[in-house]
Amino acid sequence: TFPHECEVNKIEDGVVVSYKARPGGIEGIDKGHTLVHEVGHWLGLYHTFQGGCSRDKGYNGGDLVDDTPPVKAHQYDCDRQDSCPTDPG
C-alpha cells in the first residue's frame, strides 16, 4: 500500500513479497530488487512513468521527486531517450 492509503486500510499496511522473489527464488526476480521496489511504494514513491508526460496538464507526473524527470511509459531497457521533452529534467 501507499502511505496515503493506510489511514483507511490499516489491515493491509505493509509490504508483501513472494518467497519466489528472494535470492534463490525464480531466476530473473531473485536479486532482491522486487523488495526494494515495493518498499519504495510503501514509502510513497511512485513509478517514474506514473501519469506519463502530464506535467503540462496540471499533474506533477512521474514519481513526484524533483530530481527524477517523468517518462512516458515503462522502459524495459536502458534507453536514455527523453520521452517527455516538454518536461524539465
N, C-alpha and C positions, 0 to 999 in steps of 0.2 A: 504494500500500500504506500501511497504518497503521504507525507506528514499531514497535509490538509484533510485527508480522508479519515484520520484517526479519531477525530472528535466524535464522529457519528458511528464509527465502526471499530471500537477498541478490541473486539474479539479477533479481528483479522490483522491487527497491528503487528508488523514484523516482517521478516524475510524468510521465505521458504525456497529452498533449492533442492532439486532432486539429488539423491545419492549418486546418480549416474554422472553428474557434473563435477564430482570431486576427483582429485588426482587418482588415477587408476580406474576411472569410470569409462564412459564411452569416448573413444578417440575423437578428437575434434572439439569436444566441450569439456575436457578433463584437465584444463590448465588452471582452474580457479578464476577465470575471467567472468564466468556467469555469476558467481557470488559477488565479486566486485561490482559488476553491472547492476545487480538487483539491490545491493546495499546503497549504491548511488541513487537509485529511485527512492528508496526508503528515506534517504537524507534530503530528498526534494529535488534531485536533478532530473531533468527531462532529457530526451534524446536531442541531439543537435539538429535533427530533422523534424522535431516537433513543430507542427504548424507550417512547415515548409518555408518558403520565401514570403512571409506575411507581415514583415515589419512595416511595409508600405500600406498595409490595410489596418493599421492601428494596433495590431497584436505584436508584442515583442517576441517574435518567433525564435526558434531554436531552444537551447537549454536554459535560457534566461540568465546566462552568465555572460557578462560583458566581454570577456576575453575570448569567447568562442563564437565565431560567426555562425548564423544558421545555414543549413544546407537544404537543398530542395527535397531530397529523398535519401533513404538509407543507401549507403555505399558499401559494397562487399569487397572492394579492392582499395588500393592505396592511391587512387586517382586524386590528385590535388587540384582538380578543376574547381573554379569558383562558380558554383551552381546558383548562387544568388548575387549576381553582380551589382544589383541596386542596393544591397545591404552593406553596411560597413564591416570591415574585417577581412 
